[in-house]
């Protein structure tokens, strides 16, 4: 694995859920999924009742996860693109997934598992570097005010 792929796997291991994207009847869709990283790819768990697994099986999909709503100073997003296949997870993999949801959209959760063997990996990071800027001088007798501003850097690794 390249340094970038190792970094992507390390980041993906920090969160439990992401989104799988592909197309169904020529229409794109994105669906939430639980994931674990295995030696041979990314294993995801979807709800069978939505039927998304049928569109994913044998197709090229993108699986992405991020920490964009975490409030962290360094935000990141990873995407793994590759062919998806339906698999039966091992007992160890099932344990790594942890408990399944009770229901999805009011239906009892019925899991289906898919492996994505990444052929293309992308890592994006956004660094929020606080910088102090000084506001214009205050009128005589007043104190000068300063307000934080943020410089944002977007890094793309492919």
Secondary structure, DSSP 8 states (H G I E B T S, - for coil): --HHHHHHHHHHTT-SEEEEEEEETTEEEEEEEEEEEETTEEEEEEEGGG-HHHHHBTSEEEEEEE-TTS--SEEEEEEEEEEEEEE---HHHHHHH----SEETTEE--EEEEEEEEEEEEEEEEEEEEEEEE-----TTS---EEEEEEEEEEEE-
